[in-house]
């Protein structure tokens, strides 16, 4: 492989990596917002909304991501969702994939948040109440600070899974890291293994540090308990 | 969610407010459902300018009963999905056991590389692994690519789960094994492993549900699983009028299978929690416990705080 080709390969990988990172950021944000709403509904005192949130969580969690993205890429445009006219075809699929990834990830975020709030022992609220704090003070001074800390490790794990899941978007017309890797394997068939290794390393650059951070925080929370 | 501890018992005013919010929430939901229904039921205008009936029209669904020859194709897809998932699950568990044994070896020369390999496999997308298998290992046989990719990825995860299970066992189990004269490997395989496996069964089954869901990635590498048979073969053969119906069918099949397996996982974890036996270390009651073993005196002492009334209902005494 010549130096020029080498540069081309690295450039291609970098392009794909950047698309993957932006897809991760956008769908991560979307999933976080959606998931927080679902979590709030799930612990709200309104039983109809609680029921809806429980149904949503159960339903989405049992649908494979491939089906969700297929629906977004193929069937949503038929229902009149069309970004191609305003943004062009490639952005069209990018947005649809971001929607699909957000929706698919949101119940996992909601469960992570809920498990954090549930993880605060009952006695904490009792103690807060018995020294005379009202509802708002109990929640903001005692429950939430603890819940938030306990939510971070599972949330990071959800984002690690999301990083890996963005690769599925590569199967639905989004030119991100996996799709770039596939193209490279097609163009440089003799170097399939190093190409795929390069793609894998790009993913590992995100997932391994995140996993490390998650473990460190988890240990710190465990010490505090 | 026992919110009652956060505030005083609701009076008449708060109760009235709760009823009002409930009704408002219900109306909001009903409006949402109605909007989705209307969107789906509205006639579709195709790119060619033709108008197609809405999605609840009979002409969108009649393929299911007027063309019964489609069902064998559907069953083929279901079978492809289930067989790939089944073989991959067996391989993943076997591989997970190997990884767990290597990962809990006494020698750092074995554990270090194992941990690194596990990190590597767990950190990359399973789709990339499947693609790697397709290109490099099996060279264009999507069935085996899907199976091997899923097996390696999930094997790494199950290995990690089993390793955690081995770690959580009481130390005395290993000491007992060694003191009756078993070799370290035999202690691991005959004493510790069966307990770790049983303890982690619910988590492993949950991971197998994920594996089942991930067989749908076969769609991307051209393996004819249920999504591909339904959408690329049937929907394109019977025309785009039926594309939503076939998608709905795929959805129902996947959710049905997953719900059955999830329900089985929950049943297993309940059964395993109900049985009494060796308590894991660290003083807290784990979800899965081992069956036939009688607790040792040390374990009984350890178990006392968790059996004391103050913590007995730990599960539901949460904020």
Interface residues (C-beta under 8 A of the other chain):
Chain A: X43 X45 X46 X47 X48 X49 X52 X59 X62 X63 X64 X65 X66 X67 X70 X71 X74 X75 X78 X79 X80 X117 X118 X119 X120 X121 X122 X124 X125 X126 X129 X134 X135 X138 X139 X143 X160 X164 X165 X166 X167 X168 X170 X171 X178 X181 X182 X185 X192 X193 X196 X199 X200 X203 X204 X207 X208 X211
Chain B: X1 X2 X3 X5 X6 X7 X18 X21 X22 X24 X25 X26 X28 X29 X39 X40 X44 X119 X120 X122 X123 X124 X125 X126 X127 X128 X131 X132 X135 X136 X213 X214 X215 X216 X217 X219 X220 X227 X231 X243 X244 X247 X250 X251 X254 X255 X258 X259 X262 X317 X318 X319
